[in-house]
Amino acid sequence: TSVSSSYKSILMALDDTQVTGNEGIVEHQIDRSINNLCAIASRSMQYTDRQVIEIMVSKPKGI
């Protein structure tokens, strides 16, 4: 969650640690990090959209 991420960020700041371009989707250039995040979001949404439609279609009618 965003609260959990914020808390972890605070702990990292207090410990004077940071994420580098060698970890996860983070890159050394901010633009590339943003592109990585956008790629994950846009590709994942295809599956999310399908799942939302399946849930909507499976709901009982008229309730």
mmCIF file as Biopython writes it, N, C-alpha, C and O atoms, coordinates in Angstrom:
data_model
#
loop_
_atom_site.group_PDB
_atom_site.id
_atom_site.type_symbol
_atom_site.label_atom_id
_atom_site.label_alt_id
_atom_site.label_comp_id
_atom_site.label_asym_id
_atom_site.label_entity_id
_atom_site.label_seq_id
_atom_site.pdbx_PDB_ins_code
_atom_site.Cartn_x
_atom_site.Cartn_y
_atom_site.Cartn_z
_atom_site.occupancy
_atom_site.B_iso_or_equiv
_atom_site.auth_seq_id
_atom_site.auth_asym_id
_atom_site.pdbx_PDB_model_num
ATOM 1   N N  . THR A ? 1  ? 0.835   -1.189  0.000   1.0 0.0 1  A 1 
ATOM 2   C CA . THR A ? 1  ? 0.000   0.000   0.000   1.0 0.0 1  A 1 
ATOM 3   C C  . THR A ? 1  ? 0.875   1.245   0.000   1.0 0.0 1  A 1 
ATOM 4   O O  . THR A ? 1  ? 2.082   1.170   0.232   1.0 0.0 1  A 1 
ATOM 5   N N  . SER A ? 2  ? 0.264   2.371   -0.258  1.0 0.0 2  A 1 
ATOM 6   C CA . SER A ? 2  ? 1.032   3.615   -0.279  1.0 0.0 2  A 1 
ATOM 7   C C  . SER A ? 2  ? 1.541   3.978   1.115   1.0 0.0 2  A 1 
ATOM 8   O O  . SER A ? 2  ? 2.619   4.556   1.249   1.0 0.0 2  A 1 
ATOM 9   N N  . VAL A ? 3  ? 0.774   3.643   2.148   1.0 0.0 3  A 1 
ATOM 10  C CA . VAL A ? 3  ? 1.224   3.920   3.519   1.0 0.0 3  A 1 
ATOM 11  C C  . VAL A ? 3  ? 2.458   3.092   3.839   1.0 0.0 3  A 1 
ATOM 12  O O  . VAL A ? 3  ? 3.418   3.594   4.424   1.0 0.0 3  A 1 
ATOM 13  N N  . SER A ? 4  ? 2.429   1.829   3.456   1.0 0.0 4  A 1 
ATOM 14  C CA . SER A ? 4  ? 3.570   0.947   3.690   1.0 0.0 4  A 1 
ATOM 15  C C  . SER A ? 4  ? 4.804   1.447   2.946   1.0 0.0 4  A 1 
ATOM 16  O O  . SER A ? 4  ? 5.906   1.460   3.495   1.0 0.0 4  A 1 
ATOM 17  N N  . SER A ? 5  ? 4.616   1.856   1.704   1.0 0.0 5  A 1 
ATOM 18  C CA . SER A ? 5  ? 5.733   2.382   0.915   1.0 0.0 5  A 1 
ATOM 19  C C  . SER A ? 5  ? 6.294   3.653   1.535   1.0 0.0 5  A 1 
ATOM 20  O O  . SER A ? 5  ? 7.508   3.850   1.576   1.0 0.0 5  A 1 
ATOM 21  N N  . SER A ? 6  ? 5.409   4.510   2.014   1.0 0.0 6  A 1 
ATOM 22  C CA . SER A ? 6  ? 5.852   5.752   2.659   1.0 0.0 6  A 1 
ATOM 23  C C  . SER A ? 6  ? 6.660   5.450   3.913   1.0 0.0 6  A 1 
ATOM 24  O O  . SER A ? 6  ? 7.701   6.059   4.155   1.0 0.0 6  A 1 
ATOM 25  N N  . TYR A ? 7  ? 6.172   4.508   4.701   1.0 0.0 7  A 1 
ATOM 26  C CA . TYR A ? 7  ? 6.867   4.131   5.932   1.0 0.0 7  A 1 
ATOM 27  C C  . TYR A ? 7  ? 8.253   3.569   5.620   1.0 0.0 7  A 1 
ATOM 28  O O  . TYR A ? 7  ? 9.233   3.921   6.276   1.0 0.0 7  A 1 
ATOM 29  N N  . LYS A ? 8  ? 8.329   2.696   4.619   1.0 0.0 8  A 1 
ATOM 30  C CA . LYS A ? 8  ? 9.621   2.126   4.232   1.0 0.0 8  A 1 
ATOM 31  C C  . LYS A ? 8  ? 10.560  3.210   3.725   1.0 0.0 8  A 1 
ATOM 32  O O  . LYS A ? 8  ? 11.762  3.167   3.988   1.0 0.0 8  A 1 
ATOM 33  N N  . SER A ? 9  ? 10.016  4.180   3.001   1.0 0.0 9  A 1 
ATOM 34  C CA . SER A ? 9  ? 10.832  5.292   2.503   1.0 0.0 9  A 1 
ATOM 35  C C  . SER A ? 9  ? 11.401  6.109   3.652   1.0 0.0 9  A 1 
ATOM 36  O O  . SER A ? 9  ? 12.559  6.525   3.612   1.0 0.0 9  A 1 
ATOM 37  N N  . ILE A ? 10 ? 10.588  6.337   4.673   1.0 0.0 10 A 1 
ATOM 38  C CA . ILE A ? 10 ? 11.056  7.076   5.855   1.0 0.0 10 A 1 
ATOM 39  C C  . ILE A ? 10 ? 12.182  6.317   6.546   1.0 0.0 10 A 1 
ATOM 40  O O  . ILE A ? 10 ? 13.199  6.903   6.917   1.0 0.0 10 A 1 
ATOM 41  N N  . LEU A ? 11 ? 11.995  5.009   6.715   1.0 0.0 11 A 1 
ATOM 42  C CA . LEU A ? 11 ? 13.034  4.199   7.360   1.0 0.0 11 A 1 
ATOM 43  C C  . LEU A ? 11 ? 14.331  4.227   6.563   1.0 0.0 11 A 1 
ATOM 44  O O  . LEU A ? 11 ? 15.417  4.312   7.136   1.0 0.0 11 A 1 
ATOM 45  N N  . MET A ? 12 ? 14.214  4.156   5.238   1.0 0.0 12 A 1 
ATOM 46  C CA . MET A ? 12 ? 15.411  4.211   4.400   1.0 0.0 12 A 1 
ATOM 47  C C  . MET A ? 12 ? 16.102  5.565   4.534   1.0 0.0 12 A 1 
ATOM 48  O O  . MET A ? 12 ? 17.329  5.633   4.609   1.0 0.0 12 A 1 
ATOM 49  N N  . ALA A ? 13 ? 15.317  6.639   4.563   1.0 0.0 13 A 1 
ATOM 50  C CA . ALA A ? 13 ? 15.894  7.981   4.694   1.0 0.0 13 A 1 
ATOM 51  C C  . ALA A ? 13 ? 16.600  8.138   6.039   1.0 0.0 13 A 1 
ATOM 52  O O  . ALA A ? 13 ? 17.693  8.699   6.108   1.0 0.0 13 A 1 
ATOM 53  N N  . LEU A ? 14 ? 15.978  7.645   7.099   1.0 0.0 14 A 1 
ATOM 54  C CA . LEU A ? 14 ? 16.589  7.738   8.424   1.0 0.0 14 A 1 
ATOM 55  C C  . LEU A ? 14 ? 17.875  6.924   8.514   1.0 0.0 14 A 1 
ATOM 56  O O  . LEU A ? 14 ? 18.799  7.283   9.244   1.0 0.0 14 A 1 
ATOM 57  N N  . ASP A ? 15 ? 17.923  5.831   7.769   1.0 0.0 15 A 1 
ATOM 58  C CA . ASP A ? 15 ? 19.095  4.959   7.751   1.0 0.0 15 A 1 
ATOM 59  C C  . ASP A ? 15 ? 20.125  5.418   6.715   1.0 0.0 15 A 1 
ATOM 60  O O  . ASP A ? 15 ? 21.195  4.823   6.588   1.0 0.0 15 A 1 
ATOM 61  N N  . ASP A ? 16 ? 19.790  6.481   5.978   1.0 0.0 16 A 1 
ATOM 62  C CA . ASP A ? 16 ? 20.644  7.024   4.913   1.0 0.0 16 A 1 
ATOM 63  C C  . ASP A ? 16 ? 20.963  5.972   3.846   1.0 0.0 16 A 1 
ATOM 64  O O  . ASP A ? 16 ? 22.086  5.894   3.347   1.0 0.0 16 A 1 
ATOM 65  N N  . THR A ? 17 ? 19.945  5.161   3.506   1.0 0.0 17 A 1 
ATOM 66  C CA . THR A ? 17 ? 20.091  4.188   2.424   1.0 0.0 17 A 1 
ATOM 67  C C  . THR A ? 17 ? 19.219  4.616   1.258   1.0 0.0 17 A 1 
ATOM 68  O O  . THR A ? 17 ? 18.310  5.431   1.413   1.0 0.0 17 A 1 
ATOM 69  N N  . GLN A ? 18 ? 19.499  4.065   0.104   1.0 0.0 18 A 1 
ATOM 70  C CA . GLN A ? 18 ? 18.733  4.417   -1.087  1.0 0.0 18 A 1 
ATOM 71  C C  . GLN A ? 18 ? 18.699  3.256   -2.067  1.0 0.0 18 A 1 
ATOM 72  O O  . GLN A ? 18 ? 19.524  2.344   -2.008  1.0 0.0 18 A 1 
ATOM 73  N N  . VAL A ? 19 ? 17.739  3.311   -2.957  1.0 0.0 19 A 1 
ATOM 74  C CA . VAL A ? 19 ? 17.644  2.344   -4.041  1.0 0.0 19 A 1 
ATOM 75  C C  . VAL A ? 19 ? 18.504  2.876   -5.176  1.0 0.0 19 A 1 
ATOM 76  O O  . VAL A ? 19 ? 18.449  4.061   -5.503  1.0 0.0 19 A 1 
ATOM 77  N N  . THR A ? 20 ? 19.294  2.002   -5.770  1.0 0.0 20 A 1 
ATOM 78  C CA . THR A ? 20 ? 20.155  2.433   -6.880  1.0 0.0 20 A 1 
ATOM 79  C C  . THR A ? 20 ? 19.599  1.918   -8.199  1.0 0.0 20 A 1 
ATOM 80  O O  . THR A ? 20 ? 18.606  1.190   -8.222  1.0 0.0 20 A 1 
ATOM 81  N N  . GLY A ? 21 ? 20.228  2.290   -9.273  1.0 0.0 21 A 1 
ATOM 82  C CA . GLY A ? 21 ? 19.828  1.842   -10.596 1.0 0.0 21 A 1 
ATOM 83  C C  . GLY A ? 21 ? 20.098  0.376   -10.851 1.0 0.0 21 A 1 
ATOM 84  O O  . GLY A ? 21 ? 19.807  -0.128  -11.936 1.0 0.0 21 A 1 
ATOM 85  N N  . ASN A ? 22 ? 20.646  -0.312  -9.877  1.0 0.0 22 A 1 
ATOM 86  C CA . ASN A ? 22 ? 20.935  -1.739  -10.027 1.0 0.0 22 A 1 
ATOM 87  C C  . ASN A ? 22 ? 19.828  -2.628  -9.483  1.0 0.0 22 A 1 
ATOM 88  O O  . ASN A ? 22 ? 19.895  -3.850  -9.616  1.0 0.0 22 A 1 
ATOM 89  N N  . GLU A ? 23 ? 18.806  -2.028  -8.869  1.0 0.0 23 A 1 
ATOM 90  C CA . GLU A ? 23 ? 17.758  -2.818  -8.232  1.0 0.0 23 A 1 
ATOM 91  C C  . GLU A ? 23 ? 16.421  -2.671  -8.940  1.0 0.0 23 A 1 
ATOM 92  O O  . GLU A ? 23 ? 16.019  -1.574  -9.330  1.0 0.0 23 A 1 
ATOM 93  N N  . GLY A ? 24 ? 15.749  -3.791  -9.094  1.0 0.0 24 A 1 
ATOM 94  C CA . GLY A ? 24 ? 14.376  -3.789  -9.605  1.0 0.0 24 A 1 
ATOM 95  C C  . GLY A ? 24 ? 14.194  -3.016  -10.897 1.0 0.0 24 A 1 
ATOM 96  O O  . GLY A ? 24 ? 15.000  -3.124  -11.822 1.0 0.0 24 A 1 
ATOM 97  N N  . ILE A ? 25 ? 13.127  -2.236  -10.950 1.0 0.0 25 A 1 
ATOM 98  C CA . ILE A ? 25 ? 12.810  -1.472  -12.158 1.0 0.0 25 A 1 
ATOM 99  C C  . ILE A ? 25 ? 13.452  -0.092  -12.144 1.0 0.0 25 A 1 
ATOM 100 O O  . ILE A ? 25 ? 13.311  0.673   -13.099 1.0 0.0 25 A 1 
ATOM 101 N N  . VAL A ? 26 ? 14.158  0.226   -11.063 1.0 0.0 26 A 1 
ATOM 102 C CA . VAL A ? 26 ? 14.810  1.531   -10.941 1.0 0.0 26 A 1 
ATOM 103 C C  . VAL A ? 26 ? 16.013  1.583   -11.879 1.0 0.0 26 A 1 
ATOM 104 O O  . VAL A ? 26 ? 16.779  0.625   -11.977 1.0 0.0 26 A 1 
ATOM 105 N N  . GLU A ? 27 ? 16.163  2.699   -12.555 1.0 0.0 27 A 1 
ATOM 106 C CA . GLU A ? 27 ? 17.291  2.938   -13.458 1.0 0.0 27 A 1 
ATOM 107 C C  . GLU A ? 27 ? 18.120  4.096   -12.915 1.0 0.0 27 A 1 
ATOM 108 O O  . GLU A ? 27 ? 17.716  4.771   -11.968 1.0 0.0 27 A 1 
ATOM 109 N N  . HIS A ? 28 ? 19.256  4.316   -13.508 1.0 0.0 28 A 1 
ATOM 110 C CA . HIS A ? 28 ? 20.092  5.442   -13.102 1.0 0.0 28 A 1 
ATOM 111 C C  . HIS A ? 28 ? 19.518  6.773   -13.594 1.0 0.0 28 A 1 
ATOM 112 O O  . HIS A ? 28 ? 19.794  7.816   -13.002 1.0 0.0 28 A 1 
ATOM 113 N N  . GLN A ? 29 ? 18.731  6.751   -14.657 1.0 0.0 29 A 1 
ATOM 114 C CA . GLN A ? 29 ? 18.076  7.962   -15.165 1.0 0.0 29 A 1 
ATOM 115 C C  . GLN A ? 29 ? 16.586  7.878   -14.834 1.0 0.0 29 A 1 
ATOM 116 O O  . GLN A ? 29 ? 15.951  6.847   -15.054 1.0 0.0 29 A 1 
ATOM 117 N N  . ILE A ? 30 ? 16.037  8.969   -14.306 1.0 0.0 30 A 1 
ATOM 118 C CA . ILE A ? 30 ? 14.635  8.995   -13.888 1.0 0.0 30 A 1 
ATOM 119 C C  . ILE A ? 30 ? 13.688  8.682   -15.044 1.0 0.0 30 A 1 
ATOM 120 O O  . ILE A ? 30 ? 12.685  7.995   -14.852 1.0 0.0 30 A 1 
ATOM 121 N N  . ASP A ? 31 ? 13.998  9.182   -16.246 1.0 0.0 31 A 1 
ATOM 122 C CA . ASP A ? 31 ? 13.124  8.926   -17.395 1.0 0.0 31 A 1 
ATOM 123 C C  . ASP A ? 31 ? 12.994  7.435   -17.679 1.0 0.0 31 A 1 
ATOM 124 O O  . ASP A ? 31 ? 11.911  6.957   -18.016 1.0 0.0 31 A 1 
ATOM 125 N N  . ARG A ? 32 ? 14.081  6.709   -17.547 1.0 0.0 32 A 1 
ATOM 126 C CA . ARG A ? 32 ? 14.032  5.269   -17.793 1.0 0.0 32 A 1 
ATOM 127 C C  . ARG A ? 32 ? 13.262  4.548   -16.691 1.0 0.0 32 A 1 
ATOM 128 O O  . ARG A ? 32 ? 12.568  3.569   -16.966 1.0 0.0 32 A 1 
ATOM 129 N N  . SER A ? 33 ? 13.372  5.013   -15.456 1.0 0.0 33 A 1 
ATOM 130 C CA . SER A ? 33 ? 12.584  4.439   -14.358 1.0 0.0 33 A 1 
ATOM 131 C C  . SER A ? 33 ? 11.099  4.641   -14.604 1.0 0.0 33 A 1 
ATOM 132 O O  . SER A ? 33 ? 10.295  3.732   -14.400 1.0 0.0 33 A 1 
ATOM 133 N N  . ILE A ? 34 ? 10.741  5.847   -15.047 1.0 0.0 34 A 1 
ATOM 134 C CA . ILE A ? 34 ? 9.338   6.145   -15.351 1.0 0.0 34 A 1 
ATOM 135 C C  . ILE A ? 34 ? 8.854   5.278   -16.499 1.0 0.0 34 A 1 
ATOM 136 O O  . ILE A ? 34 ? 7.736   4.765   -16.450 1.0 0.0 34 A 1 
ATOM 137 N N  . ASN A ? 35 ? 9.668   5.103   -17.531 1.0 0.0 35 A 1 
ATOM 138 C CA . ASN A ? 35 ? 9.293   4.237   -18.659 1.0 0.0 35 A 1 
ATOM 139 C C  . ASN A ? 35 ? 9.067   2.803   -18.194 1.0 0.0 35 A 1 
ATOM 140 O O  . ASN A ? 35 ? 8.133   2.145   -18.651 1.0 0.0 35 A 1 
ATOM 141 N N  . ASN A ? 36 ? 9.903   2.318   -17.300 1.0 0.0 36 A 1 
ATOM 142 C CA . ASN A ? 36 ? 9.733   0.958   -16.773 1.0 0.0 36 A 1 
ATOM 143 C C  . ASN A ? 36 ? 8.415   0.826   -16.020 1.0 0.0 36 A 1 
ATOM 144 O O  . ASN A ? 36 ? 7.690   -0.154  -16.190 1.0 0.0 36 A 1 
ATOM 145 N N  . LEU A ? 37 ? 8.109   1.809   -15.194 1.0 0.0 37 A 1 
ATOM 146 C CA . LEU A ? 37 ? 6.861   1.793   -14.437 1.0 0.0 37 A 1 
ATOM 147 C C  . LEU A ? 37 ? 5.656   1.850   -15.369 1.0 0.0 37 A 1 
ATOM 148 O O  . LEU A ? 37 ? 4.670   1.144   -15.157 1.0 0.0 37 A 1 
ATOM 149 N N  . CYS A ? 38 ? 5.733   2.684   -16.398 1.0 0.0 38 A 1 
ATOM 150 C CA . CYS A ? 38 ? 4.640   2.787   -17.373 1.0 0.0 38 A 1 
ATOM 151 C C  . CYS A ? 38 ? 4.451   1.479   -18.130 1.0 0.0 38 A 1 
ATOM 152 O O  . CYS A ? 38 ? 3.320   1.082   -18.406 1.0 0.0 38 A 1 
ATOM 153 N N  . ALA A ? 39 ? 5.541   0.811   -18.465 1.0 0.0 39 A 1 
ATOM 154 C CA . ALA A ? 39 ? 5.452   -0.468  -19.171 1.0 0.0 39 A 1 
ATOM 155 C C  . ALA A ? 39 ? 4.734   -1.503  -18.312 1.0 0.0 39 A 1 
ATOM 156 O O  . ALA A ? 39 ? 3.888   -2.246  -18.810 1.0 0.0 39 A 1 
ATOM 157 N N  . ILE A ? 40 ? 5.065   -1.552  -17.038 1.0 0.0 40 A 1 
ATOM 158 C CA . ILE A ? 40 ? 4.389   -2.491  -16.134 1.0 0.0 40 A 1 
ATOM 159 C C  . ILE A ? 40 ? 2.909   -2.162  -16.039 1.0 0.0 40 A 1 
ATOM 160 O O  . ILE A ? 40 ? 2.064   -3.051  -16.146 1.0 0.0 40 A 1 
ATOM 161 N N  . ALA A ? 41 ? 2.594   -0.898  -15.840 1.0 0.0 41 A 1 
ATOM 162 C CA . ALA A ? 41 ? 1.197   -0.482  -15.678 1.0 0.0 41 A 1 
ATOM 163 C C  . ALA A ? 41 ? 0.380   -0.756  -16.930 1.0 0.0 41 A 1 
ATOM 164 O O  . ALA A ? 41 ? -0.733  -1.272  -16.836 1.0 0.0 41 A 1 
ATOM 165 N N  . SER A ? 42 ? 0.906   -0.424  -18.091 1.0 0.0 42 A 1 
ATOM 166 C CA . SER A ? 42 ? 0.119   -0.586  -19.321 1.0 0.0 42 A 1 
ATOM 167 C C  . SER A ? 42 ? -0.069  -2.054  -19.683 1.0 0.0 42 A 1 
ATOM 168 O O  . SER A ? 42 ? -1.142  -2.440  -20.147 1.0 0.0 42 A 1 
ATOM 169 N N  . ARG A ? 43 ? 0.945   -2.869  -19.481 1.0 0.0 43 A 1 
ATOM 170 C CA . ARG A ? 43 ? 0.816   -4.293  -19.810 1.0 0.0 43 A 1 
ATOM 171 C C  . ARG A ? 43 ? -0.074  -5.013  -18.804 1.0 0.0 43 A 1 
ATOM 172 O O  . ARG A ? 43 ? -0.852  -5.891  -19.179 1.0 0.0 43 A 1 
ATOM 173 N N  . SER A ? 44 ? 0.033   -4.655  -17.554 1.0 0.0 44 A 1 
ATOM 174 C CA . SER A ? 44 ? -0.774  -5.302  -16.514 1.0 0.0 44 A 1 
ATOM 175 C C  . SER A ? 44 ? -2.244  -4.958  -16.635 1.0 0.0 44 A 1 
ATOM 176 O O  . SER A ? 44 ? -3.101  -5.777  -16.305 1.0 0.0 44 A 1 
ATOM 177 N N  . MET A ? 45 ? -2.547  -3.760  -17.104 1.0 0.0 45 A 1 
ATOM 178 C CA . MET A ? 45 ? -3.937  -3.325  -17.201 1.0 0.0 45 A 1 
ATOM 179 C C  . MET A ? 45 ? -4.736  -4.190  -18.167 1.0 0.0 45 A 1 
ATOM 180 O O  . MET A ? 45 ? -5.951  -4.312  -18.007 1.0 0.0 45 A 1 
ATOM 181 N N  . GLN A ? 46 ? -4.099  -4.790  -19.156 1.0 0.0 46 A 1 
ATOM 182 C CA . GLN A ? 46 ? -4.807  -5.687  -20.071 1.0 0.0 46 A 1 
ATOM 183 C C  . GLN A ? 46 ? -5.462  -6.814  -19.276 1.0 0.0 46 A 1 
ATOM 184 O O  . GLN A ? 46 ? -6.625  -7.142  -19.508 1.0 0.0 46 A 1 
ATOM 185 N N  . TYR A ? 47 ? -4.731  -7.398  -18.354 1.0 0.0 47 A 1 
ATOM 186 C CA . TYR A ? 47 ? -5.249  -8.500  -17.547 1.0 0.0 47 A 1 
ATOM 187 C C  . TYR A ? 47 ? -6.258  -8.001  -16.516 1.0 0.0 47 A 1 
ATOM 188 O O  . TYR A ? 47 ? -7.245  -8.676  -16.224 1.0 0.0 47 A 1 
ATOM 189 N N  . THR A ? 48 ? -6.001  -6.822  -15.971 1.0 0.0 48 A 1 
ATOM 190 C CA . THR A ? 48 ? -6.928  -6.238  -15.004 1.0 0.0 48 A 1 
ATOM 191 C C  . THR A ? 48 ? -8.270  -5.963  -15.654 1.0 0.0 48 A 1 
ATOM 192 O O  . THR A ? 48 ? -9.315  -6.270  -15.080 1.0 0.0 48 A 1 
ATOM 193 N N  . ASP A ? 49 ? -8.251  -5.384  -16.854 1.0 0.0 49 A 1 
ATOM 194 C CA . ASP A ? 49 ? -9.494  -5.098  -17.570 1.0 0.0 49 A 1 
ATOM 195 C C  . ASP A ? 49 ? -10.298 -6.373  -17.798 1.0 0.0 49 A 1 
ATOM 196 O O  . ASP A ? 49 ? -11.510 -6.386  -17.587 1.0 0.0 49 A 1 
ATOM 197 N N  . ARG A ? 50 ? -9.637  -7.441  -18.223 1.0 0.0 50 A 1 
ATOM 198 C CA . ARG A ? 50 ? -10.325 -8.720  -18.451 1.0 0.0 50 A 1 
ATOM 199 C C  . ARG A ? 50 ? -10.944 -9.240  -17.160 1.0 0.0 50 A 1 
ATOM 200 O O  . ARG A ? 50 ? -12.081 -9.711  -17.155 1.0 0.0 50 A 1 
ATOM 201 N N  . GLN A ? 51 ? -10.193 -9.153  -16.070 1.0 0.0 51 A 1 
ATOM 202 C CA . GLN A ? 51 ? -10.684 -9.652  -14.791 1.0 0.0 51 A 1 
ATOM 203 C C  . GLN A ? 51 ? -11.886 -8.846  -14.324 1.0 0.0 51 A 1 
ATOM 204 O O  . GLN A ? 51 ? -12.851 -9.423  -13.823 1.0 0.0 51 A 1 
ATOM 205 N N  . VAL A ? 52 ? -11.850 -7.528  -14.475 1.0 0.0 52 A 1 
ATOM 206 C CA . VAL A ? 52 ? -12.980 -6.683  -14.082 1.0 0.0 52 A 1 
ATOM 207 C C  . VAL A ? 52 ? -14.218 -7.053  -14.885 1.0 0.0 52 A 1 
ATOM 208 O O  . VAL A ? 52 ? -15.312 -7.145  -14.327 1.0 0.0 52 A 1 
ATOM 209 N N  . ILE A ? 53 ? -14.061 -7.266  -16.183 1.0 0.0 53 A 1 
ATOM 210 C CA . ILE A ? 53 ? -15.196 -7.644  -17.034 1.0 0.0 53 A 1 
ATOM 211 C C  . ILE A ? 53 ? -15.748 -8.998  -16.604 1.0 0.0 53 A 1 
ATOM 212 O O  . ILE A ? 53 ? -16.964 -9.172  -16.528 1.0 0.0 53 A 1 
ATOM 213 N N  . GLU A ? 54 ? -14.867 -9.965  -16.320 1.0 0.0 54 A 1 
ATOM 214 C CA . GLU A ? 54 ? -15.327 -11.281 -15.859 1.0 0.0 54 A 1 
ATOM 215 C C  . GLU A ? 54 ? -16.127 -11.163 -14.568 1.0 0.0 54 A 1 
ATOM 216 O O  . GLU A ? 54 ? -17.158 -11.820 -14.421 1.0 0.0 54 A 1 
ATOM 217 N N  . ILE A ? 55 ? -15.678 -10.349 -13.646 1.0 0.0 55 A 1 
ATOM 218 C CA . ILE A ? 55 ? -16.395 -10.153 -12.384 1.0 0.0 55 A 1 
ATOM 219 C C  . ILE A ? 55 ? -17.757 -9.531  -12.646 1.0 0.0 55 A 1 
ATOM 220 O O  . ILE A ? 55 ? -18.762 -9.970  -12.086 1.0 0.0 55 A 1 
ATOM 221 N N  . MET A ? 56 ? -17.792 -8.517  -13.491 1.0 0.0 56 A 1 
ATOM 222 C CA . MET A ? 56 ? -19.054 -7.837  -13.785 1.0 0.0 56 A 1 
ATOM 223 C C  . MET A ? 56 ? -20.053 -8.771  -14.452 1.0 0.0 56 A 1 
ATOM 224 O O  . MET A ? 56 ? -21.239 -8.757  -14.122 1.0 0.0 56 A 1 
ATOM 225 N N  . VAL A ? 57 ? -19.575 -9.580  -15.389 1.0 0.0 57 A 1 
ATOM 226 C CA . VAL A ? 57 ? -20.449 -10.495 -16.125 1.0 0.0 57 A 1 
ATOM 227 C C  . VAL A ? 57 ? -20.965 -11.609 -15.219 1.0 0.0 57 A 1 
ATOM 228 O O  . VAL A ? 57 ? -22.082 -12.090 -15.409 1.0 0.0 57 A 1 
ATOM 229 N N  . SER A ? 58 ? -20.172 -12.022 -14.245 1.0 0.0 58 A 1 
ATOM 230 C CA . SER A ? 58 ? -20.572 -13.140 -13.388 1.0 0.0 58 A 1 
ATOM 231 C C  . SER A ? 58 ? -21.529 -12.733 -12.268 1.0 0.0 58 A 1 
ATOM 232 O O  . SER A ? 58 ? -22.056 -13.599 -11.569 1.0 0.0 58 A 1 
ATOM 233 N N  . LYS A ? 59 ? -21.761 -11.454 -12.087 1.0 0.0 59 A 1 
ATOM 234 C CA . LYS A ? 59 ? -22.678 -11.007 -11.031 1.0 0.0 59 A 1 
ATOM 235 C C  . LYS A ? 59 ? -24.105 -11.397 -11.374 1.0 0.0 59 A 1 
ATOM 236 O O  . LYS A ? 59 ? -24.502 -11.369 -12.538 1.0 0.0 59 A 1 
ATOM 237 N N  . PRO A ? 60 ? -24.877 -11.762 -10.349 1.0 0.0 60 A 1 
ATOM 238 C CA . PRO A ? 60 ? -26.288 -12.102 -10.589 1.0 0.0 60 A 1 
ATOM 239 C C  . PRO A ? 60 ? -27.037 -10.895 -11.156 1.0 0.0 60 A 1 
ATOM 240 O O  . PRO A ? 60 ? -26.776 -9.749  -10.791 1.0 0.0 60 A 1 
ATOM 241 N N  . LYS A ? 61 ? -27.951 -11.179 -12.035 1.0 0.0 61 A 1 
ATOM 242 C CA . LYS A ? 61 ? -28.735 -10.112 -12.675 1.0 0.0 61 A 1 
ATOM 243 C C  . LYS A ? 61 ? -29.907 -9.705  -11.789 1.0 0.0 61 A 1 
ATOM 244 O O  . LYS A ? 61 ? -30.509 -10.545 -11.121 1.0 0.0 61 A 1 
ATOM 245 N N  . GLY A ? 62 ? -30.223 -8.425  -11.787 1.0 0.0 62 A 1 
ATOM 246 C CA . GLY A ? 62 ? -31.415 -7.928  -11.125 1.0 0.0 62 A 1 
ATOM 247 C C  . GLY A ? 62 ? -31.347 -7.837  -9.617  1.0 0.0 62 A 1 
ATOM 248 O O  . GLY A ? 62 ? -32.379 -7.716  -8.957  1.0 0.0 62 A 1 
ATOM 249 N N  . ILE A ? 63 ? -30.163 -7.891  -9.068  1.0 0.0 63 A 1 
ATOM 250 C CA . ILE A ? 63 ? -30.069 -7.789  -7.603  1.0 0.0 63 A 1 
ATOM 251 C C  . ILE A ? 63 ? -29.548 -6.421  -7.231  1.0 0.0 63 A 1 
ATOM 252 O O  . ILE A ? 63 ? -29.391 -6.120  -6.048  1.0 0.0 63 A 1 
#
